[in-house]
Amino acid sequence: MTEWKERERPLRLERRYTFADYEALRTFLEAASKISEALDYYPDMAFGRDHLNITIAPDEGDVLSEMHRKFAVDLDALGGYES
């Protein structure tokens, strides 16, 4: 998880993915939606034509759980991004 940044106040993980084009971004988003549904977790996402910013934060409390970290690892495993 080297590309993920862990922030405090509020506690969260953040990452920016960059893609070659909108098609690659869209493919990634479709795969990410399946991970979200499987884990029943829906992070904050903001995207443009060739990038995606994701914020993973606990819904309640002050702890990033193993599920949050697994979500981040699973997203990275999707590939298809440049950074």
Secondary structure as a PSIPRED ss2 file (coil, helix, strand):
# PSIPRED VFORMAT (PSIPRED V4.0)

   1 M C   1.000  0.000  0.000
   2 T C   1.000  0.000  0.000
   3 E C   1.000  0.000  0.000
   4 W C   1.000  0.000  0.000
   5 K E   0.000  0.000  1.000
   6 E E   0.000  0.000  1.000
   7 R E   0.000  0.000  1.000
   8 E C   1.000  0.000  0.000
   9 R C   1.000  0.000  0.000
  10 P C   1.000  0.000  0.000
  11 L C   1.000  0.000  0.000
  12 R E   0.000  0.000  1.000
  13 L E   0.000  0.000  1.000
  14 E E   0.000  0.000  1.000
  15 R E   0.000  0.000  1.000
  16 R E   0.000  0.000  1.000
  17 Y E   0.000  0.000  1.000
  18 T E   0.000  0.000  1.000
  19 F C   1.000  0.000  0.000
  20 A C   1.000  0.000  0.000
  21 D C   1.000  0.000  0.000
  22 Y H   0.000  1.000  0.000
  23 E H   0.000  1.000  0.000
  24 A H   0.000  1.000  0.000
  25 L H   0.000  1.000  0.000
  26 R H   0.000  1.000  0.000
  27 T H   0.000  1.000  0.000
  28 F H   0.000  1.000  0.000
  29 L H   0.000  1.000  0.000
  30 E H   0.000  1.000  0.000
  31 A H   0.000  1.000  0.000
  32 A H   0.000  1.000  0.000
  33 S H   0.000  1.000  0.000
  34 K H   0.000  1.000  0.000
  35 I H   0.000  1.000  0.000
  36 S H   0.000  1.000  0.000
  37 E H   0.000  1.000  0.000
  38 A H   0.000  1.000  0.000
  39 L H   0.000  1.000  0.000
  40 D C   1.000  0.000  0.000
  41 Y C   1.000  0.000  0.000
  42 Y C   1.000  0.000  0.000
  43 P C   1.000  0.000  0.000
  44 D E   0.000  0.000  1.000
  45 M E   0.000  0.000  1.000
  46 A E   0.000  0.000  1.000
  47 F E   0.000  0.000  1.000
  48 G C   1.000  0.000  0.000
  49 R C   1.000  0.000  0.000
  50 D C   1.000  0.000  0.000
  51 H E   0.000  0.000  1.000
  52 L E   0.000  0.000  1.000
  53 N E   0.000  0.000  1.000
  54 I E   0.000  0.000  1.000
  55 T E   0.000  0.000  1.000
  56 I E   0.000  0.000  1.000
  57 A C   1.000  0.000  0.000
  58 P C   1.000  0.000  0.000
  59 D C   1.000  0.000  0.000
  60 E C   1.000  0.000  0.000
  61 G C   1.000  0.000  0.000
  62 D C   1.000  0.000  0.000
  63 V C   1.000  0.000  0.000
  64 L C   1.000  0.000  0.000
  65 S C   1.000  0.000  0.000
  66 E H   0.000  1.000  0.000
  67 M H   0.000  1.000  0.000
  68 H H   0.000  1.000  0.000
  69 R H   0.000  1.000  0.000
  70 K H   0.000  1.000  0.000
  71 F H   0.000  1.000  0.000
  72 A H   0.000  1.000  0.000
  73 V H   0.000  1.000  0.000
  74 D H   0.000  1.000  0.000
  75 L H   0.000  1.000  0.000
  76 D H   0.000  1.000  0.000
  77 A H   0.000  1.000  0.000
  78 L H   0.000  1.000  0.000
  79 G C   1.000  0.000  0.000
  80 G C   1.000  0.000  0.000
  81 Y C   1.000  0.000  0.000
  82 E C   1.000  0.000  0.000
  83 S C   1.000  0.000  0.000
